[in-house]
Every structure is written in structure tokens, then in C-alpha cells.
Amino acid sequence: MRTEVAIIGGGPSGLLLSQRLMQAGIGTVVLERQSRDHVLSRIRAGVLEWGTVEVLRAAGAGDRMDREGQIHDGCWLSSEGERFRIDFRAACGRSVMVYGQTEITRDLYAAQDAAGAVIVHRATDVALHDLDTDRPRVTWTEDGQPRELTCDYVAGCDGFHGVSRQAIPAAARTEYERVYPFGWLGILARTRPAADELIYAAHARGFALSSMRNPRLSRHYIQVPLSDGPEDWPDAAFWDELRRRLPAEVAAGLEIGPSIEKSVAPLRSFVCTPMQWGRLFLCGDAAHIVPPTGAKGLNLAVGDVVYLSEALIARYRSGDAGRLAGYSDRALARVWRAMRFSWSLTMLMHRFPDHDAWERRMQDAGLDDLQRSDAVRRVFAEAYTGLPF
């Protein structure tokens, strides 16, 4: 089997990369370890930077997003029950779109199916070979039979635990990591959202976030110790704790109901450099992980896809390999800026076990700056709505 670009991973970054390359007439094969139903069962974030919105539209995967997505012109921050709003439009002239990542993946599958894409599901034992030659290979097992694909380039879009990053020799990569001493317990419920925009709440008992997927589907989170699991938090206990951490007027009107999904996500900041080796290029979680606090994970992956697809298109259309050679540096410049925003917001809003009165006062001062300073709000709004590609 032969193609031009082998894509490892059939999540949103892999599907979007395939879609953009196929629009340019470049052949792809996508290998995904799980079934399509499993991929579509994953519950992920749903705040899209405006650049991501425009990329999905250009890829032919934005029609349903435009019909069903919710445009938000700001968000709420609160501390110990007092809340204030960051007006994105006033601060930087941009907005965000709230639209679930599962729905994005569904839309990208539909676009790929319409384009006649080759997507191999349940591809197990995937291995990458000869990446430092001009004829890389990918092998895998499908329906119990060994398969092999030769290609010009390999795109690793298979997430933090995938095989792609590990295919870069340890001596050729550097990994930076910060693991946070808590997780987010999240639930999905068929309830009315707590407010018309997201609420990020700092509280002495820990952080909380009230988000949404649509007008009748809410996503809520509370900060919990890493030792806690979903089984430690019956629905009633979760709702009681969420109400304690939200502003009183929001808590009073909070609609509750049975959870339809509940999970605990640990928080980490992670970057692998470089994001390329030989004919292998990493995209998304395969190269970097951000805390969910700033809603940057999917949006950073889209930025990677934009840079890599532009570089590959230039290579095939004009023979110019310069953009491919510079892919990692270009992507990492954006990654580190977004990483800093997510880290700083995580540090600002959460309670850390080793924080003393000094750190807590610094958090209070940071929130005060956001409430009072137009300049500080502008920096926040620019980062939240999306750094330029």
C-alpha cells in the first residue's frame, strides 16, 4: 500500500490534516487504533478560538457548527463569590465559539467520508520505520493480518500515549513537563447551563468551572485531589460542592440532574521538542499537553495542522521544502505562548496544597488586575480568543 502522507491517529487533528491535504490533491491514509464509535464517544472540551472556527469552515466541516454552535463574546471570573466579566469583543474585537469536540470529530468524519478518504480503524501494533530516509514505512495489524504502508511523510496525530513521539530517538528529543497536584472532576448533564457564558471560579475549597455544550447540555468541573475518582463523588455530592464554589446568585439558580458522564482528568503541562524528526512530524497532544483551564488543547492542535498542511502543500506544489524544515520552530513559537497562558491561568485560579498566605494574596492581586485594568484584560482576551496562526 502506498500514499503520500500517512497520518497516525483518527481524532480531530488527524482528520482535519487529512481533509486539508485532500483538498489540495495530496493523498493520505489515516490509521486509528480504536473504532469510529469509540472515537466519537470521547468527551472533550468545546471552546473554539475564532481562528479554529475559520479553519473548520475552510475545510468544509463548519456548516453544523455555524448552525448549532454558540458564539460567546466574553466569560466570567469569580473569587470567593464575587464575579466579573471579561468582554472579549471590547478588549480585542474577537469572540469564541462553544461547540463540542465530539461534534467537530463527527463533522470531520462526514467531510472525510464525502471526500472518499481512506481511514483504517482498529489498526493495532502500529510501528514507524525508516523515518530518517526518503521512504518511511508504517506497519500495523488489521483483522489479524499484518499490513504495510509506504509514504513520503508521516504525521503523528496519535496523542500523548501514541507511538509517534516515542519513534523519535530519546537522544534527539527534549521533554518539558509540569504535573499539577490535583485533577478536574467533570460531569456532563442534560441541564440548563448555569450562565450564558463560562464561569471560572476561584474558591478556598478549590477551583470550579461551569461550561456548556448547548442550551440543554451542561459540562461542570470541580478541582479534586489526585487520589479521588468518580466513584468518590455521587451526583448529589458533586452538585453540593459545585454550588459552594460558584457565586451565590449563580448557585441559587443552578439546575441539577443525573450525570450522563463523569470522569477525573489529571492536569499537566507538557512540551516535546523538536516536533519533527526525519520524515516524521508531530501534531497536537502527541507533542504537547496543556491544562484545560485555558481551553487551548484542541486549538493548539489546529494550529499545528495549519502549519504542517501549509508546509506539505508547498512541498508538493512547488518543491519548496523550507516550510517543512521550519515546521517545528514555527509551531513551538505558538505552543509556548499558549502554554504560558494556560499555566498562568491554572496558577491563578486553583488552590495548591503548598500555597501559603503569600501565594493566595498574589492570586487575589492577579484577579484584581484583571478586574480593573483594560490592558490586562486585553492580554487575557487576546490569548483566550486565539493567538494568530
N, C-alpha and C positions, 0 to 999 in steps of 0.2 A: 504494500500500500504506500502511496506517495502523495504528499501535499506540500504546499509552500510553507505554511505556518502551523505547527502542532500546538494546540492550546490545552494545557493540563488544568482541569477544573472547570465545571459547568455551572458555577454560580454567576452572579450578575457581572463580575468583571470579565470572566471568560466569555460569556455570551455576548457582552457588549463589544469586546475586542473582535470576536468573530464577525459580528454584524457590521462593524465599521470596515473591516478588511474586505468582506464580501461585497459591500457597496462599492469598493474600489477595484473589484475584479480579482482579488487575491484569494487563493484557495486556502481553506482551513479545515482542520479536523479537531473537534473538541472531545476530550476524554474526561469522563466524570465517574468517580468511584461509586457514587450512590445512584439509586433510581430517581427518575424525574419526580415521582410523588414525594420521595424523601427530601429532595432539594426544595420543593415547594411547601414542605411542612415546617421549614426553619422559620422561627420568629426572630426578626431583626428590626433594627431601627428604621425610622421613616422620615427623617428631616433632610430634605434635599437642598443643597446650595443652588442658587439660581443658575450657575454655570452647568451644574449637573442636569437641571431641567432642560436647558437648551441642547445639551449633548444628546439626551434621550429623544428629544423631538427630531433632531437631525438624523438620528439612527432609525427613525420610523417606528419608535416604540413609545411615543408620548401621547397618543390620542386619548387613551383611557385615563392617563394621569391628568390630562387637562380637563377631562370631564369630572373626575371624581376626587382629584387632589384638592387640598385646602391651602390657599395662599395665606401665609402669616406675615404680617408687617412688623412683628415685634415678639417679645417674650417677657415673662415676669420673673423677677428675682425676689426672694424674701429672706429675711433673717429674723429669727425669733418672733415670727408672726407679722412683721411689718413688711409689706411688699411694695415694689416699684417696677415700672415698666421701662424696658429698653425699646425705643421706637426705631426700628431698622430703617424705615423709609426716611425719617427725619435725620438720622445720623449719617447714613451713607447712600441713600437712594435705592436700596435693593430690598428684596424680600426673600423668604424661603418657601418651599412647598412641602407640606406634610402629606406623604404618600408612602405606604409601607413597602419595605424592601421585597417582601414576598410578592407583592403585586408587580413590582418592577421586573422581578425574575420571570413571572408569568407572562408579562408583556414581551420581554426579550425572547422567551421561548416561542411565542406566537410569531414574532418577526423572523426568527431563525427558521421556523418551520416553513413560513411563506417563501423564504429565500432558498429553500432546499438544502439547508446546512446539514453536515454530517456530524451528529452528536452521538457518541458511544457512551451509554450508561452501563453501570456495573462493571467498569473496567478496573480490575483488581491487579495487584502486583505490578503497578506501573513503575518503570525504571527508565532513566535517561542515559543515553550513551553517546560517546564521541562528540561531546558538546564543544570541544576545542578544535574541531575540524570543520570543513565546509560541507560535511554530510552527516549531521546528527541523526540519531535514531531514537525512537521511543518503542519500548516493548511493554506488553501487558497481557493479561489473561481475560478472555471473554468467552462466556459459556463453557468454561473448562478447557478452552483451546488457546494456545499461545498465538499472539499477534505481534506484528512489527510494522512500524510506520517510519519511513524516511522523509526528511523535510529539509528546508533551508534554515529555519529558525524554530526555537521552542519558546513559548510564553508560559511561565509558571504562574498560574492564577488559582492555585490549589490551597490557599490558606496557610495559616500558621503551622498546622500539623502535617502539611503535604510533603511530597518528596522533592519538590523543585529546589527549595532553598538548600536542602541537605545535599543536593547534587553539586553545589559549589564547594570545592575543597575547603576544609576548615582553615587552612593557611591563607586562603585567598579572600576570606570574608571576616568582617568585624561585626559583632552584635552588641548593641547597647540595650539595656533593659532596666526598668524600674517597676518592681512589683509592689502594689499597694496593699496595706494590711486590712482590707475589707472587700466586700463584694456588694453587688446590687441584687436584691431580691425583686424580681419583676413579676407582675401578673397581667394577663390580658383578660378583659371582662366586657361583656356586652352591656355597657352602661354609658350614660351621657358623660362626656368629658367634664372635668372639674372646672374648666375655664375655657375661654375662646382661644387662648394661646397657651404654650407650655409654661409651667411654673417650676422653677428651680429653687428649692427651699433649703436654706442652711438652718440647722437647729441643734440645740445642745444634745439632743438624743441621736443626731445623725442626719445625713442628707436625705432628701426626698425629691422625686420628680413626678409631676403629673403631666402625661402626654396623651396622645390620641392617635388613632388610625383613621377614623371617620366619625361623623356625628353620633354614631351609636356603638362605637368600639373604642375603649379606653385602654391605655397602657400606663401603669403606675409602677414606681420603683421606690424602695427604701434601702438605705445603707445598712448592711448587717455584717457581723463578724464572719471571717472566712470559714469558721467552724460550723456555721449554720447551713442547713439545707432546706429545700422546700417543705419537707415533712415536719420541720420545726415550726412552721408558720401556717396554721389553719387559716382559712379565709377570714374568719372573724378577727383573729389576732392581727392579721395584716391590715385590714381596714381600720381597726382601732389605732394602730401605730401610725398609719398614714395620716389620719385625722389629727393626731397630736402634733405632727411636724408641719402641716400646712397652715397658712394663715386662717384665723378663726372664721372669717366670713366665707372662705372657700370650703373649709371643713364642714360648716353648717349645712351647705347645700350639696355636699358630695353624695352622688348616687352610688350605692354599692350593689353588688350582685355576685353570684358564684364565678370563680375564676375558670376560664377555659384553657389557660396555660399558665404554668408557674415554674420559675427556674431561678437559680442563683448564678450570676456571672462574676467571676473574679476580674479585677481591674489590673491592667498592666500598660506600661508604655514600652514599646519595642521597635528598634530600627536595625535592619541589616544593611551593611554597606560592603561592597557596591551592590547595586540591584541588577547587575548583569555579569556574566562570565562566559567567554567564548560566544556561542550562538544562543545562550540562554538568557532570558530577560524576565525578571520578577515583576508582578503586579499585585497591588492590594495587600491583603493580610499575609501573603507569602513573604513580603518584605517588611511590613510594618504593622503594628497594632497600636491603636490609641484608646485611652479610656473613653467610654461612651458619653462622658459628661458634655463634650462639645459637639457631638453628632458628626464626627469627621471621618469615621471608618469607611463607609461606602463612598463618600465624596472624594476621599483621597484615592481610592481605587479607580474612580472615574478619571481623575487627573492623570494617573499612571497610564490608563488605557488611551487617553487622548494623546499623550506624548509618544507612547510606543506605536500606536497606529499611524500617527503622522510620520514617524521615522521610517516605518516599514513601507508606507506608501511612497515616500520619497525614494527609498532604495529601489523599489520595483518600477517606478515610473521613469526615473531619470538616472538610476545607478548611483545616486548620491548616498553614501553610507555614513556621512558625517553626523547626521542626527542619531543614527543608531549608536555610534561611538559615544555620543554625548548624552544618551538617554538617562543613565543613572544619575549623573550630576544634575541634569535638569529636573528630574523627578524629586531627588532628595532635597533640593533647594526648597521646594514647596512642602515636602513632607516635614522637614524640621520646623518650619514656621507654624504649620498646623499642629505639630507635636507640642510645641511650646504653648499654644493656646489651650489645647486640651489639658495639658499638665497644670497650667496656671489656674484654670477654672476648677479642676479637681482639687487642687490645694486650697483654693479659696472657699469652696462650698462644703467640704467634708470635715468631720471630726476625726482626728488622728489619735490613736491611743497614747502616743508620747507627747502630744501637744500640751504645753503649759499655758498659763495666762498670757504670756507674751505672744505666742503664736495666735491665740484666739483674738487678741486685740488687733493684730496685724490683719486677720481676716475681716474684722469689723471695719478697719480703715479702708481695706480694698473695696468692700461693698459700699462704703460711704463715698469713695471716689467715683464709683460707677453711678451712684445716685445723683451726685452733684456736678460732675464735670462733663461738659459736652465733648471735650477732647477724648476723655477716657471711654465714653460711650461710643464714640466714633470708631476707635480702635477695636472695641469689642464687636460692634456691629459689622465692621469690615471682615473680621476674621470669621464670625459666625455665619454670615451670608455667603462667604466664599472668597478666598484669595484667587486672583486671576490665573487662568491656565497659561 
